[in-house]
Amino acid sequence: MEIRKLKPCFFCTVSGGFRSALIGGNFWQGAATGLIISGLNNEMHKLFEE
């Protein structure tokens, strides 16, 4: 996988964790949710590009 395609996944993972912690939740659960959402989004875009 290319580095430029990993940047959005990394950003969504970190921002999901920060958002969760900001509202009083668990950072790691928010990070996991952000990673799953960005990963699924990335895969959907790959499907429709081909």
N, C-alpha and C positions, 0 to 999 in steps of 0.2 A: 504494500500500500504506500502511496506517495505521502510525503510529509505534509504537503499543502491540504490533503484531504483529512489529515488527522487534526489539524488546527481547530476546525469547528467543533469536533468531538471533544477535544481537550477544553476548549472555552465553555462549552455547554455543561461539561462535567463540573468544572470549577464554579461556574456561575450558579448552577443548580444547588451546589452545596452551600454557597454563600447566601443565596436567597432563603434556603431552608433554615440556616442558622440565624439569619436576620429576623425571621418571624418566630424564633424560639424552638425550631425543630432540630433534628439531628443532621449535622453536616454531611455525614457519610451516606445517609439514606437519600438526601437531596442530590448528592453527587452521583449516586448510582442511578437515580431516576433520570438525571440529565444525560448520563452516558447512554442509557437504554434508548431514550427518545432520539438523541442525535444519531446514534448508530442505526436505528430503524429508518430515520429520515434519510440518511446517507444511502442505505440500501434501496429505498424506494426510488431515489433519484437515479441510481445506477440502472434499475429496471427499465425506467422510461427513457433513458439516454440511448439504450441499445436498440 
